[in-house]
């Protein structure tokens, strides 16, 4: 006990020394080291759009609305910590069941393609198909219930309180909004909340039709990202394309489509690390020299130890710890892979995800996924995103299809000379809406994609 008391006093002394150093040298970040942010600082975060901190507590649950130069509290009487936990568990179970069913079907088909023609193999393939169909139905039903509940109890009241009651008049853009969830709410898709089986109408009951959503790990992280100077559209930046096709994992059909889309957009400004060239050392080195990066590979998360979440490369894997240890000057990281924005269960309040690691390490805008994504859906979102980001109004909106067999030509004649990632959130929003319209009723196709950053 004496040792614990001594360590506690030493800790307090060190924190006090850091704060004193900050005051003496005029460094606000150090002067307020480990202190709760003041209301004035929080209010600054709402200058470019509302920031909503949803607090999940055993005592009560509220949303802090940061907008119009002030911070106000909105009680959420229908939300409890136990209720969020119940919803999160049901959501994770449904998605995990769907993922496992998909892997089982792949394994069964691999056995069949290897020459297995016994009755057992036929029964395995048939059973796996039926199990996948049932799992997909279950996941769709769970997502429909969950997104409706998120709208009724959290997102609908929040948007109404902020005055975001419908689509803007005329050609005005949708307002921006940043979600900052806490606790197990970090695992749930606030950006997808809504009653998606209804006609959109003048007062749509969906987040997607009222605002452009982004996420931020903390309000301070959002302010820090905004304070870093962006490169805009100028300069001679390069895009890094990483597609390792790891041994032992299924080949992604979307890789060819992603490669073609990027080659058409960036031409000679595209660096390709593919197959055996996409090693951990090569990728970490290249990240320091590229403004933009697109990963097209497999990834996964360990819900019990989120620091072990990893992007699969050719020779190894890049973990959350590996990425967070770096320091980059990047504009955009697009992670077209599964589970890249998923945190942990025991450390739900900590932003321990692959996306957050890249964001904290220096990439201002990060696009990732809340859970496993469908290969063809990922390809469609990629194509639509880069078409929108390049300002190709004619092509954007026409690419969110299932046809990964019809990629953008690699030899596109006019690669875009400049690429501006500052509108990443709006470009992703556009891509996701196009996919939703192409696949009505298939929430599992578009719900996973999210944007983190300013």
PyMOL commands that set and color helices and strands:
alter all, ss='L'
color gray80, all
select helices_A, chain A and resi 2-25+28-31+39-48+81-113+119-162+183-187+190-192+219-227+254-269+275-277+280-287+306-308+320-324+354-360+375-389+421-438+443-446
alter helices_A, ss='H'
color red, helices_A
select strands_A, chain A and resi 50-55+62-67+70-75+175-181+211-215+239-243+270-274+292-296+299-300+310-312+317-319+330-336+363-369+449-452
alter strands_A, ss='S'
color yellow, strands_A
deselect
rebuild
show_as cartoon
